[in-house]
Amino acid sequence: MEPVAIVLTLALLEYFAFGVLVGRARGQYGVEAPATTGHPIFERYHRVHQNTLEQLAIFIPAAWMFGVFVSPAGAALLGLVFIAGRIVYLRGYVEDPKKRSTGTFITLFAQAVLLLGGGVGALLAWL
């Protein structure tokens, strides 16, 4: 399970980095806390950060289940796909929110495989 723990750490570091980008955009575009609106580019960074948090709520337990019941190496590889998907999502969304689709697809693909695979693996282990 070490590869899974390493990739989960990378995903959390990515989320942390996205938070730093939000803070930097807040200063760059003059959006004073606690405001979460004000400048469109700041709002895009903020939405990427919040959307990533929403995805982590599914990704983390799904990766753990897949790692335990299917394959730690497979979970780690799919976790790297998830992380890459979030980077593509960030780049697309900040440039133009209409360009977030590729990153969304990559993220959802990795999550779906992890969640369904982990769930089926747990069910088979139980039976």
C-alpha positions in Angstrom: 0.0 0.0 0.0 3.0 2.3 0.1 2.5 3.4 -3.6 -1.1 4.3 -2.7 0.1 6.4 0.3 2.7 8.1 -1.8 0.2 9.0 -4.5 -2.4 10.2 -2.0 0.3 12.4 -0.5 1.0 13.8 -4.0 -2.7 14.5 -4.5 -2.9 16.3 -1.2 0.2 18.3 -2.0 -1.4 19.2 -5.4 -4.5 20.5 -3.5 -2.2 22.5 -1.2 -0.5 24.0 -4.2 -3.9 24.9 -5.7 -4.6 26.7 -2.4 -1.4 28.7 -2.8 -2.4 29.7 -6.3 -5.7 30.9 -4.9 -3.9 33.0 -2.3 -1.6 34.4 -5.0 -4.5 35.3 -7.3 -6.3 36.9 -4.3 -3.4 39.3 -3.9 -2.7 39.8 -7.6 -6.4 40.7 -8.4 -7.1 42.6 -5.2 -9.8 40.3 -3.8 -9.6 40.8 0.0 -10.6 38.0 2.3 -13.3 36.8 3.1 -14.6 37.6 -0.4 -14.7 34.8 -2.9 -15.8 36.9 -5.9 -14.4 40.0 -7.5 -12.2 39.2 -10.4 -12.9 36.5 -13.0 -9.4 35.0 -12.9 -9.4 34.8 -9.1 -12.8 33.2 -9.2 -11.5 30.5 -11.6 -8.6 29.6 -9.4 -11.0 29.6 -6.4 -13.4 27.3 -8.2 -10.6 24.9 -9.3 -9.5 24.7 -5.7 -13.1 24.0 -4.4 -13.9 21.6 -7.2 -10.7 19.6 -6.4 -11.7 19.4 -2.8 -15.1 17.9 -3.9 -13.3 15.4 -6.1 -10.9 14.4 -3.3 -13.8 13.3 -1.2 -14.4 10.5 -3.8 -10.9 9.9 -4.9 -9.2 9.3 -1.6 -11.5 6.5 -0.3 -11.8 5.0 -3.8 -8.0 4.8 -4.2 -7.7 3.2 -0.8 -10.4 0.6 -1.6 -8.9 -0.2 -5.0 -5.4 -0.5 -3.4 -6.7 -2.9 -0.7 -9.0 -5.0 -2.8 -7.6 -4.9 -6.3 -4.1 -3.7 -6.7 -1.9 -1.1 -4.9 0.1 -0.5 -8.1 -3.0 0.0 -10.2 -4.4 2.4 -7.6 -1.2 4.3 -7.6 -1.2 4.5 -11.4 -4.8 5.6 -11.6 -4.0 8.1 -8.8 -1.3 9.6 -11.0 -3.9 9.9 -13.8 -6.2 11.7 -11.4 -3.5 14.1 -10.4 -2.6 14.8 -14.1 -6.3 15.3 -14.8 -6.6 18.0 -12.1 -3.6 19.8 -13.6 -5.2 19.7 -17.1 -8.5 20.9 -15.4 -6.7 23.8 -13.7 -5.0 25.0 -16.9 -8.1 24.7 -19.0 -10.4 26.3 -16.4 -8.2 29.3 -15.7 -7.7 30.0 -19.4 -11.4 29.6 -20.2 -14.0 27.7 -18.1 -15.2 26.1 -21.4 -11.8 24.4 -21.7 -12.2 22.4 -18.5 -13.8 19.4 -20.2 -10.7 17.4 -20.9 -9.4 17.7 -17.3 -12.9 16.8 -16.0 -13.0 13.6 -18.2 -9.6 12.5 -17.1 -10.5 13.0 -13.4 -13.8 11.3 -13.7 -12.3 8.3 -15.6 -9.7 7.7 -12.9 -12.3 8.1 -10.1 -14.9 5.8 -11.8 -12.3 3.0 -12.3 -11.1 3.4 -8.7 -14.6 3.5 -7.2 -16.2 0.7 -9.2 -13.1 -1.5 -9.1 -12.7 -1.0 -5.4 -16.3 -1.6 -4.7 -16.4 -4.8 -6.8 -13.1 -5.9 -5.3 -14.5 -5.5 -1.8 -17.7 -7.3 -2.7 -15.8 -10.2 -4.1 -13.5 -10.4 -1.1 -16.6 -10.4 1.2 -18.3 -13.2 -0.8 
